[in-house]
Amino acid sequence: MKQTEQTFRIAVAQVSPVILDMEKTIQKALSIIKEAGEKGAELVVFPESFIPAYPRGFSYGFVVGSRTMEGRLDWKRYYDNSIIVPSDETDRLGEAAKAAGVYLSMGVTERDAVSCSLYCTNIFFGPDGKYLGKHRKLKPTGTERCIWGEGDGSTLTTLDTPFGVMGSLICWENYMPLARAAMYAKGITIYIAPTADSREEWQATMKHIALEGRCFVIGCNQYVTKDMYPTDLNCYDELENQPDNMCPGGSCIVDPFGKYVVEPVWNREELVIADLNLDQVVLSRIDFDPCGHYSRPDVFELIVHE
């Protein structure tokens, strides 16, 4: 493991998008990035599909064997507010990262530049404003598969930073043992897990990954209430049975010993600021190093098609 800085400051943005409005959501993100930089953050993390929102509650007219035009039109609105990576929109995010002097991890719905497919994507920028890469969600969950295509091994992206190797898996990808193993094999120490899962049970996953990978795990979720949704959607009535508090959050930070640095934040927007002691990564691995002395490459072999 390469030498890293001893400590660094992170900002986790448990915030609400301006749902289905790419421009206003980007403007909100730029303001939050600026605030995080002013508070001394060196890394800013946003939730899964923050731009233009996680499409919670909608079927887009999909049932087995048929679709509806009303659902197609709502999906087209989601498509129109999704972003191409890279693009002028991502350039603006990079400029904000540069102005704040931060690394940036941003969850977006990505619009493919060639086809009409959408992807759930995490994009990364450096403190010099450069676009550093992206990770497309490998396996959308359940009916997410009607909205997002599948990523592939070419975007199992990790980045060398002054505070260690940084990378991400999105939401329930984190339940895929071999995907986690692939990230551990890359030497990850800052494991970013943007999510839409606000269940209490998700917290057990965050702690398990921290213990299994002996890394810092950054859980980041949106806070969303039903009254944030635009009411002029064709299928707005699909929200009728949804709770008023549709996503209470649960963003957290867990250290390599499986202990909370920041306990889950519930029922509000908050820019969580924390200082992480990177010595804990090394200290935790004296007795368990998942791809070092506690591995058995003579018995097990992982092949990743990148």
C-alpha positions in Angstrom: 0.0 0.0 0.0 1.4 3.4 -1.0 2.0 6.1 1.6 -1.0 8.4 2.1 -1.8 11.5 4.0 -2.6 10.8 7.7 -6.0 12.5 7.7 -8.4 14.1 5.3 -11.8 15.8 5.5 -14.8 14.5 3.7 -18.2 16.1 3.0 -21.2 13.8 2.5 -24.1 15.5 0.9 -27.4 14.0 2.1 -29.5 16.4 0.0 -32.6 16.6 -2.2 -32.4 17.1 -6.0 -34.8 19.5 -7.7 -36.6 16.5 -9.0 -36.5 16.1 -12.8 -34.9 19.5 -13.3 -31.3 18.9 -14.4 -30.4 22.6 -14.5 -31.7 23.5 -11.1 -30.2 20.4 -9.6 -26.8 21.2 -11.0 -27.1 24.7 -9.6 -27.9 23.3 -6.2 -24.9 20.9 -6.5 -22.6 23.8 -7.4 -23.6 25.7 -4.3 -23.1 22.6 -2.0 -19.6 21.9 -3.5 -18.7 25.5 -2.8 -19.9 25.3 0.8 -18.0 22.0 1.3 -14.8 23.6 0.0 -15.2 26.6 2.4 -15.5 24.1 5.2 -12.2 22.5 4.3 -13.4 19.3 2.6 -11.1 17.5 0.3 -13.7 15.1 -1.0 -17.4 15.7 -1.6 -19.8 12.8 -2.1 -23.3 13.0 -3.6 -26.0 10.3 -3.7 -27.0 7.8 -6.3 -28.6 9.5 -9.4 -28.7 12.9 -7.7 -29.0 14.5 -11.1 -31.9 14.5 -12.0 -33.2 12.3 -9.2 -33.7 8.7 -8.3 -37.0 7.8 -10.0 -38.6 6.3 -6.9 -42.2 5.4 -7.1 -42.6 5.2 -10.9 -43.2 2.3 -13.3 -43.1 4.4 -16.5 -46.0 2.3 -17.7 -44.1 -1.0 -17.7 -46.1 -4.1 -17.1 -45.3 -7.5 -18.5 -46.4 -7.5 -22.2 -47.2 -3.8 -22.6 -46.3 -0.2 -22.0 -48.3 3.1 -21.9 -47.7 6.3 -23.9 -48.2 8.3 -20.7 -45.3 6.3 -19.1 -43.2 6.8 -22.2 -43.7 10.6 -22.0 -42.7 10.6 -18.3 -39.6 8.6 -19.1 -38.8 11.0 -21.9 -38.8 13.8 -19.3 -36.4 11.9 -17.2 -34.3 11.2 -20.3 -34.2 14.9 -21.3 -33.0 15.9 -17.8 -30.2 13.2 -17.7 -26.7 14.1 -18.7 -24.1 12.9 -21.2 -20.7 12.1 -19.7 -18.5 14.0 -20.4 -20.4 17.2 -21.6 -20.8 20.9 -20.9 -22.8 19.9 -17.7 -19.9 17.8 -16.4 -17.5 20.5 -17.3 -19.5 22.8 -14.9 -19.2 20.2 -12.1 -15.5 20.0 -12.7 -15.1 23.7 -12.6 -16.9 23.7 -9.2 -14.5 21.0 -7.9 -11.5 23.0 -9.1 -12.8 26.2 -7.5 -13.4 24.4 -4.2 -10.2 22.4 -4.4 -11.9 19.1 -3.9 -12.3 15.6 -5.3 -15.9 15.1 -6.3 -18.0 12.0 -6.5 -21.4 12.7 -8.2 -24.3 10.4 -8.8 -26.1 11.0 -12.1 -28.4 9.3 -14.6 -26.2 9.2 -17.6 -27.6 9.6 -21.1 -25.6 7.6 -23.6 -24.0 9.9 -26.3 -24.8 7.4 -29.1 -27.9 5.3 -28.2 -31.0 6.3 -26.2 -30.1 4.2 -23.2 -29.7 5.6 -19.7 -27.3 4.4 -17.0 -27.0 4.8 -13.3 -23.5 6.3 -13.1 -21.1 7.7 -10.6 -18.6 10.3 -12.0 -15.4 11.5 -10.5 -13.5 14.8 -10.7 -10.1 15.9 -9.3 -9.3 19.1 -7.4 -7.8 20.4 -10.7 -11.3 20.2 -12.2 -10.5 17.3 -14.5 -13.0 14.5 -15.2 -11.3 11.4 -13.9 -13.7 8.6 -14.9 -17.0 7.0 -14.1 -18.6 3.8 -12.9 -21.8 2.5 -14.5 -24.0 0.4 -12.2 -23.4 -3.2 -13.3 -26.9 -4.6 -12.4 -29.9 -2.3 -11.9 -32.2 -3.8 -9.3 -35.7 -5.0 -9.9 -37.7 -2.6 -12.1 -34.8 -0.3 -12.3 -33.9 -2.5 -15.3 -36.7 -1.0 -17.2 -35.0 2.4 -16.8 -31.3 1.9 -16.8 -29.0 -0.3 -18.9 -26.3 -2.5 -17.4 -22.7 -1.2 -17.1 -19.7 -3.5 -17.7 -16.3 -4.2 -16.3 -14.7 -1.3 -18.2 -16.0 1.1 -15.6 -14.9 -0.6 -12.4 -13.0 2.6 -11.9 -10.6 3.3 -9.0 -8.5 6.4 -8.5 -5.2 7.0 -6.8 -5.5 10.0 -4.5 -3.4 11.5 -1.7 -5.7 9.8 0.8 -5.6 6.3 -0.8 -7.4 4.4 -3.5 -11.0 5.7 -4.1 -13.8 4.0 -5.9 -17.5 3.1 -5.8 -20.2 0.5 -6.2 -23.8 1.8 -6.4 -26.6 0.6 -4.1 -27.3 -3.1 -4.3 -24.2 -3.8 -6.4 -22.7 -3.8 -2.9 -24.5 -7.1 -2.3 -22.5 -8.7 -5.2 -19.6 -10.5 -3.5 -17.4 -10.7 -6.6 -17.9 -7.0 -7.3 -16.7 -6.2 -3.8 -13.8 -8.6 -4.2 -12.8 -6.8 -7.4 -12.7 -3.5 -5.6 -10.7 -4.9 -2.7 -8.2 -6.3 -5.2 -7.7 -2.8 -6.6 -6.5 -1.7 -3.1 -9.6 0.4 -2.3 -9.4 2.4 1.0 -12.1 5.0 0.4 -15.1 2.9 -0.6 -18.0 5.1 -1.8 -21.5 3.5 -1.7 -24.1 6.0 -3.1 -27.5 4.4 -2.6 -31.3 4.8 -2.6 -31.7 2.2 0.2 -32.9 3.9 3.4 -33.7 0.7 5.3 -32.1 0.0 8.7 -30.8 -3.2 7.2 -28.6 -1.3 4.8 -26.5 -0.1 7.7 -25.5 -3.7 8.4 -24.2 -3.8 4.8 -22.1 -0.7 5.3 -20.5 -2.0 8.4 -19.9 -5.5 6.9 -18.1 -4.0 3.9 -15.9 -1.8 6.1 -14.9 -4.8 8.1 -14.5 -7.1 5.1 -12.5 -4.6 3.0 -10.8 -2.9 6.0 -11.6 0.4 4.4 -13.6 3.5 5.1 -17.1 3.1 3.7 -19.0 6.3 2.7 -22.8 5.7 2.5 -24.7 8.6 0.8 -28.4 8.8 0.2 -30.9 11.4 -0.8 -33.6 12.9 1.4 -36.8 13.1 -0.5 -40.4 13.8 0.4 -43.5 13.3 -1.8 -44.2 17.1 -2.0 -40.9 17.6 -3.8 -42.2 15.8 -7.0 -43.7 17.9 -9.8 -47.4 17.3 -9.9 -47.7 17.7 -13.7 -46.3 14.2 -14.4 -48.7 12.0 -16.5 -48.3 9.1 -13.9 -48.3 11.3 -10.8 -51.1 9.1 -9.4 -48.6 6.3 -9.0 -47.3 8.2 -5.9 -50.6 8.0 -4.2 -49.7 5.0 -2.0 -46.1 6.2 -1.3 -45.3 7.6 2.2 -44.9 11.4 2.6 -41.3 10.8 3.6 -40.3 8.8 0.6 -36.5 8.5 1.4 -35.5 9.5 4.9 -31.7 9.2 4.1 -29.4 7.2 6.3 -26.1 8.6 5.0 -23.2 7.4 7.2 -19.4 6.9 7.4 -18.0 3.7 8.8 -14.3 3.1 9.7 -12.2 0.0 8.9 -13.1 -1.5 12.3 -16.8 -1.4 11.5 -17.5 1.5 13.8 -19.4 4.6 12.8 -17.4 7.8 12.3 -20.8 9.4 11.5 -24.0 7.6 12.5 -26.8 7.5 10.0 -28.5 10.9 9.4 -32.3 10.6 9.1 -35.2 12.8 8.0 -33.3 15.9 6.9 -30.9 17.4 4.4 -27.4 17.8 5.8 -23.9 18.3 4.6 -22.0 16.0 6.8 -18.4 17.0 7.5 -15.9 14.5 9.0 -12.2 14.1 9.5 -10.9 10.6 8.7 -7.8 9.1 10.3 -6.2 7.1 7.5 -3.9 5.3 9.9 -6.9 3.2 10.8 -6.7 1.4 7.4 -3.2 0.1 8.2 -4.0 -0.6 11.8 -7.0 -2.6 10.9 -5.1 -4.9 8.5 -2.6 -6.4 10.9 -5.0 -9.3 11.4 -7.1 -9.2 8.2 -5.9 -8.0 4.8 -8.5 -9.2 2.3 -6.2 -9.3 -0.7 -2.9 -9.7 1.2 -2.0 -12.1 4.0 -5.6 -13.2 4.6 -6.2 -14.2 1.0 -5.5 -17.6 -0.6 -4.8 -17.0 -4.3 -3.6 -20.6 -4.6 -7.1 -21.7 -3.8 -9.3 -18.9 -5.2 -9.0 -16.9 -8.3 -11.0 -13.9 -9.4 -11.2 -13.0 -13.1 -12.6 -9.6 -14.0 -13.5 -8.9 -17.6 -12.6 -5.2 -18.0 
